[in-house]
Amino acid sequence: MARRLLSRTIPLLAALAAVAGASDFARAQTTPGAAPGAAPPAAASADPAVGSPLSNFLAARYAEARREYGEAARFYLQAIEREPANFDLMNRAVPVLAAAGRMEDAATLAARVLAVAPANPSANIVLIVRDLGAGNAAAAEPRLQALPTTGINRIAGPLLRAWTQMALGRPQQAADALRGLNQVQALTGLVAYHLALIADLAGNAEEAERQYRRALEVDGNPSIRAVEAAVGFFERTGRADEARAIQDRLRRTETDGAMRPRIADAKAGAAEALMNISVALRQDNRLSEAIVFGQYALALLPEDAGLTLLLGDAFESANRRLEANVLYARIPASHPLSWLARLRMAENLDLSNDTAGAIAALQAMAGERPDRIDALTTLGRILRQHERFAEAATEYERAIARLPRPEPWQWGLYYQRGIAYERSRQWPKAEADFRRALELQPDQPDVLNYLAYSWIDRGETQHYAEAERMLARAVELRPNSPHILDSLAWAKYRLGRFPEAVTLLERAIELMPLDPTLLDHLGDAYWRVGRLQEARFQWQRALRNNPEAELRAQLERKAERGLEPIARSGN
């Protein structure tokens, strides 16, 4: 049954990416020079290459490829100490220093880069962020004019230009700076959101309301920040009922408004724009750029918990979970987002191979807040992922005991506890929980699938007819789920309707061609309809796709001997 559960996988980074950039450093070796007071690298030895600009460059590139930005920044700076006039080194180092959160160092190098290349985009944005943060919008204005209009700067430039104009007290020019972005359909929601923030900050309530409504309407899935900003506007203008209606219709979160942007001035507006860009880049899987833009935003508002949480998201997406935890730990315990940050910290500990630390943190949180269940459900999920199912069931029991009365949307608690019971061989309790989940959410396809498949897999023939009806309904609700199709096919198989099983399994295999359990079932179905050679081929395919040990033993036996006659059939 473990195949029924989704699991997250983390892609591996290419460890040899640094070597590919070695030729880019050829010029760094032509003018070696020792920087005054430079400390030798940690790995100093008799080898003249160790501690050289080249070795530091290669180490920086390797760390950068692994998104270890702190280490990459350190090695770049060591190389620049030895080669202080090397433009290529400085140019590469600026965004890396920004990604590492070393904005002062990034600004120092950016000024040197612009002395050689006045239109350099990374260097210009670093200094624009510095100028806006220092309240020097006048200095930022000419840098924005020099900023190229290619790549992400096609979006960043107008947004930063708009908020720079607001900092200079020019709301009309600020709005005008964004008009060109409306030509891109995908950006109309973002533009409306920032036009709303600009009008709101300028005191133009009528225009702010129009743009807030437009931001929520033109974007099919508006961000939590846009929703919360609109909710805050309607609350402030005396329309609390409308604010609640917007929140209920578009977003239901556990942050209770804590993600609401505080646009108190133009600097906060620029930070919001930069973080919006970061989130968009993260959704497009451009993770390094997402981290850089998130750091730009946080440089403007370093104490903003919402921005801190969003930058932590970017680090998590880049599989830099301990760096994310460093950020989360900066959120004050008194802030409403602190609890969510602590939950994420615990999950990151688990994903960083410190499961004991994660469990201890969550147990402590559960003791702190007996009115909440999220620490217990997170703990239950972690234990379930580590196949500690009996322990997971205990934590779900504690969580459910805290409910005054279960609401329909809490069906998942009973479903998750049911899985933990089933996997720890407590079937009567599991069956009761699955039925309870269906009482709360009668047509939930995952629960229909799990309960019905369990009846079939356990050979509970008295439930076969009901299981078939449930699975047919689940397929109707989720027709492209290969696992639900497989479950219905297995019901047909157990009922002896092998041709129907073959049809459903072939459809499931089209959707998930390498799943060993699906391949096993298709092999069984082929065998029963007399397609013996094809059956063995599917079992061999299943063996090549890392089946669990118990299934592997069955597959090896079937691939060698086939299936027993029908009177003794079973999987």
N, C-alpha and C positions, 0 to 999 in steps of 0.2 A: 504493500500500500504506500510505501514511501514515494513511489513515482507520482502519486497524486499531488504531492506538495511541490510548490515552486521553490527554487533556491536561486540565490544571487551568485553570479560568477564574476570574477575580477580578471580582466585581461592582463597578460604579462607585457611589460615594457621591454623593448629591444635593448639588451645590455650593450650591444656593440655600436649603438648610434653615435657615440662619441668619436669613434675611429673615423667615421665617414667625414667628419669635419676637420680632420687634421690638416688637409691641404689648404684650408682656408687660413691657416695660421702661418703660412710660409713667410710672410713679410715680418712676422714677429721675431724671427730669428736673425734678421739682418742688422738690427741696431740694438744689441743687448746693452742694458745699463742697469746699474744697481741703484735702487731707491734708497735714500738715506733712512736709516733706522728700520729697514724692512726686516721682519722676523723670518727666519728660515722656515720652510714648510715642515710639517710634522715628520714626514718620511725622509729626512735628510740622510744621505749615505755618500759613499765614495763615487757613485755613479753621477757624472756631471749632468745627465739629463734630469735627475731628480731635483726638484726645486727650481728648475729652469722655467722660463715663461711657457715653453712648449708643454712641459709636464703639467703645469698648473692649468693651462688652457684645456688640455685633454681631460684632466680631472674635472674641470668645470663643465665641459660638454657632457661627460658621462653623468655627472650629478644632475645636470639640466634635463637630460633624457629621462632620468628616473623621477623627475619633478621634485628633487631634493634641493629646493631653491636656496635654502640657507647655506648649504655646503657649496653649491654652484657659485653663489655670490662671493663666498670667502675665497674660493680659488681664483675667480676672475680678478678680485681686488689684489690678490698676491701677484698675479701675472702683470697687472697694470703697474704695480709698484716697481717691477723690473723693467717694464716697457711703457713709461708714462705718456709717450707721444703716439702710441699705437691706436689709430682711429678704429680699426676693426674690433679690437678688444673692447674699447669703450662702448662702441655701438651695440655689441652683443650684450654687454654687461648691464646696460640701462634697464631693459625690461626684466632681466633676472633679478636685479636689486629691487625693483618694484614688486615683483612676485614674492620676494622674501620679506617684504614690508620694510625695507631699508630705504625709505623715501628720501631722507636727507642725503645719503650717499648717492642715490639715483639722480637727485637734482644737481649735485656737484658735477657728476659725470655728464649729465645732460647739457649743462652749460658749455662744457668743453666740446661736446659733439656738435652743438649748434654753431660753434665758432668755425667749424669746417663745413657743415652741411645744414644751412639755416632752415631747410624744409623737412628735416628729419622728423617723422611722425611721433615716434616713441619719446624722443627728447622733448619735443614741443608739448606733448600732453603732460609729461611729468612736471614741466615748469608751469603750465597752465594750472594744474592742480595745486602746485605750491603757491602760485600767486593768488588764486581764489581762496585758498586756506588762510593766507595772510591778510585777506581783505584788500588785495591790490588788483582789482579787476582791470584797472587801466593798463597794467603791464601785461595782463593776459590777452587783451584785445588784439594787439598786433601779432602775437603768437598764433592766434586763431586764424588770422588772415594767411599766415604762412603754412598752415596745416594742409597737407594734400587732401584731395577729395576722393581718394580711392579706398577700397577695402572697407574696413569697419569705420574708418574716419568719415565716410559718407553719412554715417548716422551720428557718430560721436561729435563731429564738428558742429553741425547745427544745434544739437542739444546743448553743448557747452557754450556755444555762441549765445543761445537764448538766455541761459542763466547768467552769463557774463553781462548781458544787457540789463538783466534785472538787477544785478549787483550795482550797475551804474545808474539805476533809477529810471530805466527806459522800458516800461512794460509793453508798449506798442511795438517797439523794435524787437523785443524778446519774442513776442508772438509771431512777428513777421519772419524771424529767423527759422521758424519751424515749418512754415507753409510749404516749402519745397518738398518736405518729406511726405506730405499727403499724397504725392503722386505714386507712392509705393503702397499698394493695397495692404500689404502685410504690416505696414507701420502706422496705419490710421488710428488704431487703438492707442498705441504708444504716444502718438502726437496729441491726440485728444486728451489723454491723461495729463501730459505736461502743459498743454494749454489751460487745462482746468486748474492745475497747481499754480500756474502763473497768474491767472485771473483771481484765484482765491487769495493769493498772497497780496495782490494789488488792491484787494477790496472790491472787486467787480463781481458781486454775488450772482447776478443774472447770467453773465457769461460763464462763470465757474460752473453753475448748475447745468447749463446747456452742454458744456464740454464733458462734465462728469457723466451725464446721461449718455452722451455719444461714446465715451470711452467704454462704458459697460455694454452698449448695444452693438458696436461694430466689431468687437472682439468676442469671438464665440467662447473663449475661455479666459476671461480677464484675470490678471494676477491678483493674488491676495492683497498686495500693496494697493492696487488700484481700487479694489472693492472696499478696503478699509478706509482709504482716503475719502471715497465718496460717502461712506457711512458716517465718517467723522464730520464731513461738511453738512450733511442733512441733520445730524444731531446738533451741531452748533447753530444751525439756522432754525431750530425749533420744530423739526419734523422727525421726531424720534420714531414714530410708527413707520414712516417711509424708510428710515434707516434700517430698522429691524427687518422690514420686508425685503430690502435689497440683500441684506446679509443672509437671510434664510433662503432666498431664491438662488443666489450665486455662490455662496461659500459658507460652509459650516466648519469652523475650526475650533481647536481647543486653546487658541491663544488669546481669546477674549479681548481682541483689539490691540494686543501687544505688538502686532506686526504693523500697526498703523504708522505711516510715515509722518514725522513731525517736520513739516516744511515751514520752519520759522523764519527763514531768510534764503537769499539766493545761494549761499554756500550749501545749505541743506538740499536745495533743489538740484544743484549740480551733483551732489553725492547720490541723490536718488536716480538721476539720469545715468550715472556711471554704473550703479548697481543694476539698473534695468538692462544695460548692455551686457553686464557680466552674466546675468541670468539667461539672457538670450543666447550668448555664446556657449554657456554650459549646456543648454538644451540642444544646441547644434554640435555638441561633443568637441568643441574647441576649448579644451579645458585649461591649457596654459594661458590663453588670452583671457579666459573667464576669471582666472585667479588674479591676473594683472589688473584688470578693470575693477575687480572687487577690492583690491588693495588701494586703488586710486580713491574709490568711494570712502573706504574706511579712513584714509588719510585725512579726508575733509571732516569726517565726524567720527573720531576714534572711540567715542564713548557710546555710540548708537548700538543698542543691543540687537535691533532688527537687522542692521547691516552686518553686524558681526556674525549672526546666525546664518545669513545668506552666503557670506564668504566661507564660513565653515562648510556649507553645502558643497561649494565648489571644490574645496580640498577633499571632501569625502568622495565626490565624483571622480577625482584624480587618484583615489586610493591613498591619499596622504592623511590617514585617519588620526594619527597622533598630532599632526599639525592642526587639524580641525579641533581636536580636544584642547590644545593650547588656546585657541580662539574662544571656544565655549567657556573655558575657565575664567575668561576675562569678564563675563557677564555677571554683574553683582547678584548676590543671593536674594536681594530684595526685589529684583526685577521680575515681572511676570514670566518672562521668557527663560528665566534661570532653570525652571523645572524641566522644560523641554530640552534645554541644552544639556542638562545632567542625564536625561534619558539617552540622548544621542552619545554622550561621552561613554556611558556604560556599553551601548551597542558597539561603539568603536573599539573599546577595550576587548570585547569578545572577538571582534573581527581582526584584532591585532594579536591574537593568541594569548590574551590574558582573560580567559573565561572566569577564572576564580575572582579576579578583580572586578569584573562586570557583575558577577553574582553578588558579591559583597556590597557593591555600590547600590544595586537595586534592592537588596534586602534592607539596607539602611533607609533608603527612600520610602519603601513600603511602611517601615516603622514610623517614619516622620509624619506621613500623611495618611492616616487610616480612613480618610474620607475619599481617597482616590484609588483607582484600580490600575492605572496605566503602568506603574512600576512592576506590579505583579504580572500583568499580561505580557509585558516586555520580557520579564524573567521567564515566564512560561514558554514564550516563543524561542528564546535562546536555548533553554533546556531541551525543547523539542528538536531544534536544529542539530543538537549534539546527541540526539537519540536517547536522551535521559527522560524517557516518556513518563515513568511513574512519578518522578520528581516534578515534571511539568504539570501533570494532572493535579498534584497537590497545590501548586501555585495558582492554577486556574480555579480550584476549589476555594481558595482564600479570596480570590478576586470576586467570584460569584457571590460568596457569602456577604460581601460588602454592598451588594446591590439592594436598595430598598425594595424595588420590584423591577424585574427585567422589562426593558422597552423593546419594541420590535427591532430597532436598529442594533440591538445588542445580541442578535442571533449568533454572531461570530464567536462570542465567548463559549457558548455551548458546543458549537461546531469544533472549535479548537480543543476544548477539553475532551470532546468525544474522540477526536483523533488520538489524543494522548492516552485515553483509556484503551482504545482499540489496539494501539501499538504496544501497550503494556499488558495485553491479554486480559483486559477487564471488559469483555464484550457486553454483558448486560448493562453496565453503566454507560458504555459507549452508545449502545443502541438507544437508551433512554435520552441521552443528550442530543443525538441526531434528531430524534422525534421532537424534542423540546425546541430545537432550533427551527424545525419546520413549522411548529405551532406559531412561533414568532414571525417567521418569514416563509410562508407556505411554498412559494415557487422558487426558492433559492437553488440554482442549478448545481452548485458545488455540493450542497448537502444532499440533494436528491441523488446525485451521482455516487457520493461516498457511501451512503447508507445502502442504496440498491446494489452497488457493486459488492459491498461487504456480504450482503445476504447471498448473492450468487457465488462469490468466492468461497464462502463458508459451506456451501451446499445446502442451505436452508430452503429446501424445495417448497415448503409451505408459503414462502414469500416470493416465489419466482414471478407469479403473475403480477403482483403488486410492483415488484422491482422493474419488470418490463415496462409497465405503465409510467412509473416514475422516470425511467431513463428516456423513454420516448418524449416525455415532457421536457426533460433537461436538454435533449438534442434540439427540440423546437425552440427553446429559449437561447441556446448557444450552439448553433448548427456547425460552427467551425472549430469546435473544441475536439482535438484528436482523442483526448482521454475519455471524454464523455461518449464519443462515437465508439471507442473501444469497449467501454462498459456495456453499452447497448448490444454491441456485437457479441460480447461474451455471454450476455443473457440469451441471445438467440442460439449461441453454441450450446449452452447448457440445456436448452429446451430441444436440442436436436435439429434446429433449423439452420443447417450448415451453409447452404448457398446464401442465405440472407446475411449470415455472419461474415462470409467472404466479401460480399459487396460493401458492408460497412467498414470492415477492416482495411480494405484497399483504399477506401476514401480517407480513413484515419492516417494511413501510411503516407499518402500524398501530402498531408499537412505536417507530419512529423516522421520523416523517413528513416531516422536512425535510432528510434527508441527501441531498446531491446525487448521490452515487454510486448509492445505492439507487434514487433517482428515475430516473437514467440507465438503469440495468439494467431497471427496470420498463418504461420507454419502449421499450427494445429488444425485450423479451418481448412487449409489446402489438403492436408492429409485426409480429412474426413470426406472430402468430395472427390478423392481419388487422384489428386494432383501431387503425387508423391515426390517427384524430383523437385518441384517448386517448393514443397514444404521443407525439404532438407536444405535448399538454398536459403530460405528465410531463417531457419535456425542457425545456419552458419553465419549469416549476416548479423544476427543477434549476438552471437559469440564474439564477433569482431568489434562490438560496440559497448564493451565494458559492463556486462550485466553484473548484478550482485551475486555473491558467492552461491547462494541457494539456487538462484535461477540458472547460473552457469552450469551447475551439476545436472539440472534437469535438461538443459539444452544439449549438453554433451551426450547424455544418454539417448535423447530423442534423435539427434543427428546420426547416431550409430545404429539404433534399433528401430526407430519410428515409434508410432503410438501402439498401445495395446488395442485389442479389439474393443468395440464400442461398449460392451458390457462392463469393462473396467476403465472407461475413459475418465479423465480428470487431468487437471493441470498441476 
